[in-house]
Amino acid sequence: MNINETIKKILLLMIIVFSVSCCGYAKHKVDLNYGASFKNVKDSVFFIYRSDFMVENNEPLLLSQSSGTGTAVSSNKNYSDVLTAGHVCIDYYFNLPDTQYVYQLFDFDGNEHDADLIAVDFESDLCLLRIYTQAKAISVSNERLESGDYVQYSGYPMGLYMPENLHHFTGFYSGTDKAGFSMFSLAVTGGSSGSSVINSDGEIVGVISSVTEDFAHLVLGPGVEKIKTFLFLSSTCEKYCIQKD
């Protein structure tokens, strides 16, 4: 083998190695873009802290405290409505007649907002809380998901909230049953409840409601149609609105 043939083979090998490494890097960059909308939700997602009280001898008695996650779905210069799971707003199991609920919502920057309960759908496990500030609202998707489609959520599992921190998780859409509840493969635990499930276009396609006990990666929650119905009927107060005393 002469020197020219040796040089040609070395150059050919270098081209092949460069091509493989280049293409692999480009593919990796495309995969990372799936999470690009994560950074766009931080001004829309809220940590929800609920305190349950009863009044005894004209004094408030603290019964329990819990947390969840919510997402702004409508907003104007006066207020924003935050969508979450119904059980984040009301304790279904120990909802005594005289129970009073106090809601504190915290945004990404650490600002605290008092909230009012606006509407609850017990059957679909959906709730709206209103805060009196303008937030960045996220729209509900009009596109139909297919099993295997990429989804994500951002929230505060285990109540782990700190200013300028937001936890992000990715997964996949499994399907929707005849009752309108969707299933996703996502990592969730207590505190994830109420988080909006987002598609690759940054639109809401579900709300986290419950998770299988023995395998905390199969998530069930109201799908798009249930969410849209709830938001429409509560906006007109045809149904679900909470009547103030």
C-alpha positions, 0 to 999 in steps of 0.5 A: 500500500503506497502513501497516497492510498493510506492518506485517502483511507484516513481521510475517508475514515475521518469523514465517516466519523464526523458524519456519524457524530454530526448527525447524532448531535443534530438528532439530540438537539431535536429531542431536546426541543420537545421540552422547549415549552417548559420555560413558557409555563412558569408565569402560568403555573401556581402552587396552591396552599389550602387551609381548612378551618372550623369556627368554634367559640368565634375562633377559627380552628385549623383542621388541616392543610394541603397543597396542589398545583394550578394553571391560569386558563383565563386572565384580564387586567383585574383577575385570573382564573386558575384551573386545578383538580376539585379535590385540591379546592375541597376535601371530598371526604371530610367536607363538614358543613361549616368548614371554611377554606382559605386559599393561598396561591404562590407564583414562580417569583414567590408572590403570594395571592389570596384566592376565591373559590369560583366553581367546582365540578365534583364529578369531573374533579375540576375546580376554578380559583380566582386571583386578583392579578394578571397572569399568563393564561394557557389555552385548552387544545382543540387537537385530538391526541393519539396514543403515544403522543408526547405530553408534559406537566410542570408542578409542585409534587410533594408540596416542594415549592420554592421561589424561582423553582418549578418541577418539570416532567415528561410522559405520553398520552395513553388514551381516553375512556368513554366517560371522558377521562384521559390516562397518561404515563407520567411521574406524579405523587401528592401535590401533583394534583391539579397540574395541567397536562400540556401537549407539544404545542403548549396547550392543555390536554388534561388535568392530573386527578389521580394515580394508580396506587401500586405504580405511580406512573399511570395517571388519570384525569379529566380530558379536553372535552370535560375541561372545555365543558366545565370552563364554558358552563362555569363562565356562564354560571349555568352550572358549577358556580359557587354561590357566595353568602 
